[in-house]
Amino acid sequence: FGPSGQSCFRSRIDGMMIPYSFKKQIYLHMNPKILIIGACGQIGTELTHQLRALYGTENVIASDIRKLNTDVVNSGPFEVVNALDFNQIENLVESHQITDVYLMAALLSATAEKNPAFAWDLNMNSLFHVLNLAKAGKIKKIFWPSSIAVFGPTTPKENTPQYTVMEPSTVYGISKQAGERWCEYYHNIFGVDVRSIRYPGLISWTTLPGGGTTDYAVDIYHKAIADKKYECFLAAETKMPMMYMDDAIAATINIMKAPVEQIKIRSSYNLAAMSFTPTEIAAEIKKHIPELEVTYAPDFRQKIADSWPASIDDSRAREDWGWKHEFDLEMMTVDMLKNLSKNNTVSID
Ligand code: SER
């Protein structure tokens, strides 16, 4: 019992006696209260589920520009929010006492080329809104995704280093490169705890990607199961860095959980798992669906793909906060086909 007769426990941090009635509050403060902006997208969907499993459904507020009838909307708190509306985000942050924001809303590389002004507006201003909320002390931590698109045609293509020539040639890449500079600036000047990863192409079966250059590596699985035929919008030998969604989500959660002193790069970390060409992924799928026929009809996305690295050196992420990938092309293919064929009559060996 404490001096006032209340029942107490001794704090493991400073040895002080703390009334039990405070314990719940302290515990609540240890759990982040999370807002995911862009929760219905390819990454957001998986991230929402994983964060809810980890921190409790009520501690993870999903939000997106539309209320779609998805799992994310139906499995816990959901709010409609426009990532370009500062006041809407601020109100949400205040009313839910948000501590951490994951900003997943963005226009990807192919879509951004079709609407450069909007892509720049969305990708940059949504970031400024969140950075400014952290600068004002209203949130504690930000996750903001960058991409291999920050590199360009003059970047060394193989084993692309963390620090190297960066002359992105796409609107998307320019916005991610500028965003990285701003993240680092807000960290250095205002002490904002913003953490970032340069995602490679991401492959998943739950939610389709929207408007990226690496999307062929998702489409090919769907078409292999449905039609046993796929027309690829990139050339056969275009090698790009890729990652299975399970690994991408693990990286995202782990960089956010890492002790602050382990985060030594405040622009964005290179991150890698595997690299392959359309020919190589097709060959892997053919081990399970031998009838698959792939044809090639490269379109405007070929030029974007050609400007990006073929493989990435992610040793800094591995050294600084213990990044480790699990899935290679073979394991990913087995998992993708197993999950996608559950909703299909085709059986996969
Ligand atoms: N997967 C993204 C795209 O293709 C790259 O970050 O646009």
Residues whose N, C-alpha, C, O or C-beta is under 5 A from the ligand:
A	BS01	LIG	L108 S109 A110 S147 I148 Y199 P200 G201 L202 G211 G212 T213 T214
